Amino acid sequence: MRILHIITRLILGGAQENTLLTCEDLIRTYGDDVLLVTGPPLGPEGSLLERARAGEVPTVVVPSLRRAINPVHDIRAYRAIFRIIREFRPDVVHTHSAKAGILGRAAAWRQHVPAIVHTVHGAPFHPYQPRLARLFIAACERWAARRCHRLISVADAMTELLVSAGVAPREKFVTIYSGMEVEPFLQAGEHRHRMREQLGYSETHFVVGTIARLFHLKGHEDILRAAGYLIPRFPQVRFLWVGDGLLRARLERQIRQAGWSSYVRLVGLVPPEKLPEYLAAMDAVVHPSLREGLARVLPQALLAGKPVVSYDVDGAREVVQTGETGFLVPARDWVGMAHAIAQLIETPALGSQFAERGRRLCMERFSHERMTAQIRKVYEDVLKNRQDQ
């Protein structure tokens, strides 16, 4: 097949890793002719562009394709995408993220591309937006959904949310969990001693890790509130944050003012292939994000043998089952989060049981080979149905 993938930014992130792995698999396993179109990786979140090129994924950067709404940039990006589709002549256009999803589907539909597919990595509208912005974005998604043949959700929760918002009928959706390279996480344990020594942790420390952009709605402020409860009660607790973003300076200032610089460590951006090593240094992973599709760090942590504590949002409950693979607590309940972490500190065997059950659940479900096979089956089904019409 000739397959064109379009994503707004190829930064370090779950949607981007998902897309890049899909492109690599389609080329290597199926021999497909794949082209990846992306905007520039602007911002402090890092870039996967070099990995795409090293993996021999043909990539085109459209400078005007930006996340923020800007009529001038958006018109230019649409024209560039339209031109690329016309020249590449794909059998399939597969879009990702809100801006690329709307512009890409519009351009592909206008040119009668045989199969148009969009992946919902996370809902583009959410309760924390201003009401008018939320209504406008939902209306745009309804418009774009009529200009594609199938919608892929990375969690059943995404389908439920978009169906309830009237974006598209349920039969247009299929759930395909976001795949990853499973084996490095299964082998993470071999890095534990070296990484803890490198990071300055002894075996008496209990390291609570977080892997997320330092950005709004990611919940780092709630972790600091929980730290205020935990540090006086458990002097051995430490917090390890992996990621970077717009809020780094503000969060570092809060940590200094609280006198917790020796308790909370920020290591910044880490290449995806290094994440298993950092997970190895952790004793538990907390993910208090207020909106996600299905955060990749949850299965990654369980595969690495780490219990998880997560806010009960979107697709989290499809991986985290309270009392089975970790703890789910209501969104913004930092007290409940602190109590869950305290249980893991006080009962190490409990965390080991959670991680072992979670590892069995995630080993097959989240392999990238399985994901790509399911995605390619969607392409085949759409093309066959279109031919039969």
PyMOL commands that set and color helices and strands:
alter all, ss='L'
color gray80, all
select helices_A, chain A and resi 14-28+49-54+71-88+98-110+131-145+156-164+170-172+182-186+188-199+220-233+248-258+272-280+297-303+314-318+334-346+348-365+368-388
alter helices_A, ss='H'
color red, helices_A
select strands_A, chain A and resi 2-9+33-39+59-61+92-96+115-120+150-153+173-175+206-211+237-242+264-266+284-287+308-311+326-329
alter strands_A, ss='S'
color yellow, strands_A
deselect
rebuild
show_as cartoon
